[in-house]
């Protein structure tokens, strides 16, 4: 237990002020639950249930409020200590509470998820792996997934570091090339960090990693952490020399319920990438919102997971989906995403859509170039930025 926590402390800092964490009050490090304290602002966090929880205390208190009625009374009496942005984050956390297992099966699983989701994610997978392939030839890399959900990239990249993991995916003719062991990843991919504000998603990702034979990499090279991406801070000791690749994929940016949170997410990704790194953002194109999004993408499997759509006319005009389970998802234009990059003061970027995206080759069994052009590019917008101090 002690070793696991020390490894986490070597990766992450306080989410309130960014300072280092320490064991609180000299507690025994052999207990199953360990409290951690910031050396500067005295914020308290915990390591329990096998993962580090860096949610700020007032967020933790809010999501533990018993029942919808109690929360409504609290809101009606203006007793909440949360800002508007924090309240919007809490909505997202509560919406994800009950859907981690279904989300992996219906939306994320590399061979079983609904094709409307799977095709898009397959393109993200090969786009990112193709980019990493070029980096890892001569650089050490730390990979950070801002909004890791049930651990899609933790499992994929873990499989490329480990010969004996993900055996069913390595044997499957569709997935074997992508999930194949690669000694370049084993040697130069130093860390894979997944950040998600949902404890249920992080907990399920840990179960999946164990299922797929990646337990030996937990807290050695792969770190699932409960936290808010907007205020996640790396412990930069030993990481400044490593090139960071920070990704935010499959509409996670669109799940942030207002522009402030969207900009703050990119600002955080920029900070995490420094002194040198890469940001990759993938969102849905609002040109396809009404014809494809509302009619096809939110099909039976996806609706089973995120809930029935309860949009207003104004939501539809703004390319926003809301569901009965509280899920929020905004689709973007190329100009929308460019505006967020500019507000986050990210300068060296390029934003690609159907007109400029190019098929990734070498993974034809996983996703053919023709499938990329037909099923992905019309609804995809991808932003890529190189960050340097």
C-alpha positions as CSV (number, residue, x, y, z in Angstrom):
1,X,0.0,0.0,0.0
2,X,2.8,2.4,0.9
3,X,4.5,1.9,-2.4
4,X,1.3,2.5,-4.4
5,X,0.7,5.8,-2.6
6,X,4.3,7.0,-3.0
7,X,4.0,6.3,-6.7
8,X,0.8,8.4,-6.9
9,X,2.5,11.2,-4.9
10,X,5.3,11.2,-7.4
11,X,2.8,11.9,-10.2
12,X,0.1,14.3,-8.9
13,X,0.0,17.5,-6.7
14,X,-2.8,19.3,-4.9
15,X,-5.7,20.1,-7.1
16,X,-6.4,23.4,-5.1
17,X,-3.0,25.1,-5.2
18,X,-0.7,22.7,-7.1
19,X,1.7,22.1,-4.2
20,X,3.0,18.7,-3.1
21,X,1.1,16.2,-1.0
22,X,2.2,14.4,2.1
23,X,0.8,11.7,4.4
24,X,-1.6,13.3,7.0
25,X,-0.8,13.4,10.7
26,X,1.8,10.6,10.4
27,X,-1.0,8.0,9.8
28,X,0.1,4.4,9.2
29,X,0.7,3.8,5.5
30,X,-0.5,0.2,5.8
31,X,-4.2,1.1,6.2
32,X,-6.5,0.6,3.3
33,X,-7.5,4.2,3.4
34,X,-4.9,6.9,3.7
35,X,-5.5,10.6,4.0
36,X,-3.2,13.0,2.2
37,X,-2.6,16.7,2.9
38,X,-1.3,19.5,0.9
39,X,1.9,20.9,2.3
40,X,0.8,24.5,1.4
41,X,-3.0,24.9,1.7
42,X,-3.7,21.9,3.9
43,X,-6.4,20.6,1.6
44,X,-7.2,16.9,2.3
45,X,-7.4,14.1,-0.2
46,X,-7.5,10.3,0.1
47,X,-6.2,7.1,-1.4
48,X,-8.8,4.4,-1.0
49,X,-10.5,1.7,-3.0
50,X,-7.3,1.4,-5.0
51,X,-7.1,4.9,-6.4
52,X,-6.1,8.5,-5.6
53,X,-9.1,10.8,-5.2
54,X,-8.2,14.4,-5.9
55,X,-11.7,15.9,-6.0
56,X,-11.8,19.1,-3.9
57,X,-13.5,18.6,-0.5
58,X,-16.5,20.8,-1.2
59,X,-17.1,18.8,-4.5
60,X,-16.9,15.5,-2.6
61,X,-19.3,16.8,0.0
62,X,-21.8,17.9,-2.6
63,X,-21.9,14.6,-4.5
64,X,-22.4,12.8,-1.2
65,X,-25.5,14.8,-0.4
66,X,-28.2,12.3,0.2
67,X,-31.0,12.3,-2.4
68,X,-32.3,14.7,-5.1
69,X,-34.8,16.3,-2.7
70,X,-32.1,17.2,-0.2
71,X,-30.0,18.7,-2.9
72,X,-32.9,20.7,-4.3
73,X,-33.7,22.1,-0.8
74,X,-30.0,23.0,-0.4
75,X,-30.0,24.8,-3.7
76,X,-33.3,26.5,-3.0
77,X,-32.0,27.9,0.3
78,X,-28.7,28.9,-1.4
79,X,-26.7,26.8,1.0
80,X,-24.3,25.5,-1.5
81,X,-20.8,26.7,-1.2
82,X,-20.1,26.0,-4.9
83,X,-19.6,28.5,-7.7
84,X,-21.6,28.2,-10.9
85,X,-18.8,26.3,-12.6
86,X,-18.5,23.9,-9.7
87,X,-22.2,23.3,-9.7
88,X,-22.0,22.4,-13.4
89,X,-19.2,20.0,-12.7
90,X,-21.2,18.3,-10.0
91,X,-24.1,17.8,-12.5
92,X,-21.6,15.9,-14.8
93,X,-20.3,13.9,-11.9
94,X,-23.8,12.9,-10.8
95,X,-24.8,12.0,-14.4
96,X,-21.9,9.6,-14.7
97,X,-22.6,7.8,-11.4
98,X,-24.7,5.0,-12.7
99,X,-23.4,4.3,-16.2
100,X,-19.7,3.3,-16.0
101,X,-20.3,-0.4,-16.8
102,X,-22.9,0.2,-19.5
103,X,-20.7,3.0,-21.0
104,X,-17.8,0.7,-21.6
105,X,-20.0,-2.1,-23.1
106,X,-22.3,0.1,-25.2
107,X,-20.1,3.1,-26.1
108,X,-16.4,2.3,-25.7
109,X,-15.7,-1.5,-26.1
110,X,-13.4,-1.9,-29.1
111,X,-15.5,-4.7,-30.8
112,X,-18.9,-4.6,-29.1
113,X,-19.9,-0.9,-28.8
114,X,-22.5,0.6,-31.1
115,X,-20.9,1.3,-34.5
116,X,-21.9,5.0,-34.4
117,X,-19.6,5.4,-31.4
118,X,-17.1,2.7,-32.2
119,X,-16.1,4.0,-35.7
120,X,-15.4,7.5,-34.2
121,X,-13.4,6.0,-31.4
122,X,-11.5,3.7,-33.7
123,X,-10.3,6.8,-35.7
124,X,-9.3,8.5,-32.5
125,X,-7.3,5.4,-31.5
126,X,-5.4,5.1,-34.7
127,X,-4.9,8.8,-35.0
128,X,-3.3,9.0,-31.6
129,X,-1.3,5.8,-31.8
130,X,0.0,7.0,-35.2
131,X,1.1,10.2,-33.6
132,X,2.7,8.4,-30.7
133,X,4.6,6.1,-33.1
134,X,6.5,9.0,-34.5
135,X,7.3,10.5,-31.1
136,X,8.4,7.3,-29.3
137,X,11.1,6.6,-31.8
138,X,13.4,9.1,-30.1
139,X,11.5,10.6,-27.1
140,X,10.3,9.5,-23.7
141,X,6.6,10.3,-23.4
142,X,4.0,10.7,-20.7
143,X,0.4,10.3,-21.9
144,X,-2.4,12.0,-20.1
145,X,-6.1,11.4,-20.9
146,X,-8.2,14.3,-19.6
147,X,-11.6,12.5,-19.2
148,X,-10.5,8.9,-19.3
149,X,-13.9,7.4,-18.6
150,X,-13.6,3.6,-18.2
151,X,-10.0,3.6,-19.3
152,X,-10.0,3.1,-23.1
153,X,-6.5,4.6,-23.6
154,X,-5.2,3.1,-20.4
155,X,-6.0,-0.4,-21.8
156,X,-5.0,0.3,-25.4
157,X,-1.6,1.8,-24.5
158,X,-1.1,-0.8,-21.7
159,X,-1.5,-3.6,-24.2
160,X,1.3,-2.1,-26.3
161,X,3.6,-2.1,-23.3
162,X,2.8,-5.7,-22.2
163,X,3.2,-8.9,-24.2
164,X,0.8,-10.9,-22.1
165,X,-2.1,-8.4,-21.7
166,X,-5.3,-8.0,-23.6
167,X,-5.0,-11.5,-25.1
168,X,-8.5,-11.6,-26.6
169,X,-7.9,-8.3,-28.4
170,X,-4.5,-9.4,-29.6
171,X,-6.1,-12.6,-31.1
172,X,-9.0,-10.8,-32.7
173,X,-8.4,-10.1,-36.4
174,X,-9.9,-6.6,-36.2
175,X,-7.9,-5.4,-33.2
176,X,-4.7,-7.5,-33.2
177,X,-2.5,-4.9,-35.1
178,X,-3.5,-2.0,-32.9
179,X,-3.3,-3.8,-29.6
180,X,0.0,-5.6,-30.5
181,X,3.0,-5.4,-28.1
182,X,5.6,-2.8,-29.3
183,X,9.0,-2.6,-27.6
184,X,9.1,1.1,-28.4
185,X,6.1,1.7,-26.1
186,X,7.6,-0.6,-23.5
187,X,10.8,1.3,-23.5
188,X,9.8,5.0,-24.0
189,X,6.1,5.4,-22.9
190,X,7.0,6.2,-19.3
191,X,3.5,7.0,-17.9
192,X,-0.1,6.7,-18.9
193,X,-2.3,8.8,-16.6
194,X,-6.1,8.8,-16.7
195,X,-8.1,11.6,-15.1
196,X,-11.8,11.4,-14.6
197,X,-14.1,13.2,-12.2
198,X,-16.3,10.1,-11.8
199,X,-15.2,7.7,-9.1
200,X,-17.4,5.1,-10.7
201,X,-15.5,5.4,-14.0
202,X,-12.1,5.2,-12.4
203,X,-13.1,2.3,-10.3
204,X,-14.5,0.4,-13.3
205,X,-11.3,1.2,-15.3
206,X,-9.3,-0.4,-12.6
207,X,-11.5,-3.5,-12.7
208,X,-11.1,-3.6,-16.5
209,X,-7.3,-3.3,-16.3
210,X,-7.2,-6.3,-14.0
211,X,-9.5,-8.2,-16.3
212,X,-7.2,-7.5,-19.3
213,X,-4.0,-8.5,-17.5
214,X,-2.6,-5.0,-16.7
215,X,-2.6,-5.1,-12.9
216,X,1.2,-5.2,-12.7
217,X,1.3,-1.8,-14.4
218,X,-1.1,-0.1,-12.0
219,X,0.7,2.7,-10.2
220,X,3.9,1.7,-11.8
221,X,3.3,3.1,-15.2
222,X,-0.5,3.4,-15.5
223,X,-2.3,5.8,-13.1
224,X,-6.1,6.1,-13.0
225,X,-6.9,9.1,-10.8
226,X,-10.2,10.7,-9.8
227,X,-9.9,14.4,-10.3
228,X,-11.2,17.4,-12.2
229,X,-9.1,18.0,-15.4
230,X,-9.5,21.7,-15.1
231,X,-7.5,21.8,-11.8
232,X,-5.2,18.7,-12.1
233,X,-1.6,19.4,-11.4
234,X,1.4,17.2,-12.2
235,X,4.3,16.7,-9.9
236,X,6.9,18.0,-12.4
237,X,9.9,16.4,-10.6
238,X,11.3,14.0,-13.2
239,X,8.6,14.9,-15.8
240,X,9.9,18.1,-17.2
241,X,12.3,16.2,-19.5
242,X,9.6,14.0,-20.8
243,X,7.4,15.0,-23.7
244,X,3.7,15.1,-22.6
245,X,0.8,14.2,-24.8
246,X,-2.4,15.4,-23.4
247,X,-5.6,14.2,-25.0
248,X,-9.3,15.1,-24.6
249,X,-11.4,12.9,-26.9
250,X,-14.8,11.6,-27.8
251,X,-16.7,14.8,-27.0
252,X,-15.4,15.2,-23.4
253,X,-14.9,18.9,-24.2
254,X,-18.5,19.1,-25.2
255,X,-19.6,17.5,-21.9
256,X,-18.3,20.7,-20.1
257,X,-21.5,22.6,-19.5
258,X,-20.3,26.1,-20.3
259,X,-17.6,28.0,-22.2
260,X,-15.7,28.9,-19.0
261,X,-15.2,25.2,-18.2
262,X,-14.3,24.4,-21.8
263,X,-11.6,27.1,-21.9
264,X,-10.3,26.1,-18.4
265,X,-9.9,22.6,-19.6
266,X,-7.7,23.7,-22.5
267,X,-5.8,26.0,-20.2
268,X,-5.1,23.1,-17.9
269,X,-4.0,20.8,-20.8
270,X,-1.6,23.6,-21.9
271,X,-0.2,23.8,-18.4
272,X,0.2,20.0,-18.1
273,X,2.0,19.9,-21.5
274,X,4.7,22.4,-20.4
275,X,7.6,22.8,-20.8
276,X,7.1,20.8,-24.0
277,X,4.2,18.7,-25.2
278,X,1.3,18.1,-27.5
279,X,-2.5,18.7,-27.0
280,X,-5.0,16.6,-29.0
281,X,-8.7,17.5,-28.9
282,X,-11.5,15.6,-30.7
283,X,-15.1,16.9,-30.8
284,X,-18.3,16.3,-32.8
285,X,-19.1,18.6,-35.8
286,X,-22.4,20.4,-35.3
287,X,-23.0,20.3,-39.1
288,X,-24.2,16.7,-38.5
289,X,-26.0,17.4,-35.2
290,X,-29.6,17.3,-36.4
291,X,-29.4,14.7,-39.3
292,X,-26.9,12.3,-37.8
293,X,-26.6,13.2,-34.2
294,X,-30.2,13.2,-33.1
295,X,-31.4,10.5,-35.6
296,X,-28.5,8.0,-35.6
297,X,-25.7,8.6,-33.1
298,X,-28.1,8.5,-30.1
299,X,-29.4,5.1,-31.1
300,X,-30.6,2.3,-28.9
301,X,-27.3,1.3,-27.3
302,X,-26.1,4.9,-26.6
303,X,-29.6,5.9,-25.3
304,X,-29.5,2.9,-22.9
305,X,-26.4,4.3,-21.4
306,X,-26.9,8.1,-21.4
307,X,-30.7,8.2,-21.2
308,X,-33.5,9.6,-23.4
309,X,-33.0,13.0,-25.0
310,X,-35.0,15.8,-23.4
311,X,-33.9,18.7,-25.6
312,X,-35.6,22.0,-25.9
313,X,-35.9,23.8,-29.2
314,X,-33.2,26.2,-28.0
315,X,-30.9,23.3,-27.2
316,X,-31.3,21.9,-30.7
317,X,-30.6,25.3,-32.3
318,X,-27.4,25.4,-30.2
319,X,-26.4,21.8,-31.1
320,X,-26.8,20.7,-27.4
321,X,-28.0,17.3,-26.2
322,X,-29.5,16.9,-22.7
323,X,-30.7,13.6,-21.4
324,X,-32.9,12.3,-18.5
325,X,-29.8,11.0,-16.8
326,X,-28.3,14.5,-16.7
327,X,-25.8,14.1,-19.6
328,X,-24.9,17.3,-21.4
329,X,-23.2,17.3,-24.8
330,X,-22.5,20.2,-27.1
331,X,-21.4,19.8,-30.7
332,X,-19.0,22.3,-32.2
333,X,-18.1,24.1,-35.4
334,X,-14.5,24.5,-36.5
335,X,-14.8,28.2,-35.6
336,X,-16.1,27.3,-32.1
337,X,-13.1,25.1,-31.4
338,X,-10.7,27.7,-32.7
339,X,-12.3,30.3,-30.4
340,X,-11.7,28.1,-27.4
341,X,-8.1,27.6,-28.4
342,X,-7.6,31.3,-28.7
343,X,-9.3,32.0,-25.3
344,X,-7.0,29.5,-23.7
345,X,-4.0,31.4,-25.3
346,X,-2.9,28.4,-27.3
347,X,-1.2,29.7,-30.5
348,X,0.6,27.0,-32.3
349,X,-2.3,24.8,-33.3
350,X,-4.2,23.4,-36.3
351,X,-7.8,22.4,-36.5
352,X,-8.9,19.8,-39.0
353,X,-12.3,18.8,-40.2
354,X,-13.7,16.8,-43.1
355,X,-11.9,19.0,-45.6
356,X,-8.4,18.5,-44.1
357,X,-8.4,15.3,-42.1
358,X,-6.4,12.5,-43.8
359,X,-7.0,8.7,-43.4
360,X,-4.6,6.9,-41.2
361,X,-3.3,3.8,-42.9
362,X,-1.8,0.5,-41.6
363,X,-4.9,-0.4,-39.5
364,X,-7.2,-1.5,-42.3
365,X,-8.8,-4.4,-40.4
366,X,-9.6,-1.9,-37.6
367,X,-10.9,1.0,-39.6
368,X,-10.6,1.2,-43.4
369,X,-9.7,4.5,-45.0
370,X,-13.1,4.4,-46.8
371,X,-14.8,4.0,-43.4
372,X,-12.8,6.9,-42.0
373,X,-14.0,9.1,-44.9
374,X,-17.6,7.9,-44.8
375,X,-18.4,7.3,-41.1
376,X,-16.0,9.6,-39.2
377,X,-14.7,12.6,-41.1
378,X,-18.1,14.3,-41.8
379,X,-18.8,14.5,-38.0
380,X,-15.2,15.0,-36.7
381,X,-13.2,18.0,-35.7
382,X,-9.7,17.5,-34.4
383,X,-7.4,20.1,-32.9
384,X,-3.7,19.5,-32.4
385,X,-1.3,22.0,-30.7
386,X,2.4,21.9,-30.0
387,X,3.2,23.6,-26.6
388,X,6.5,25.0,-25.6
389,X,7.6,27.3,-22.7
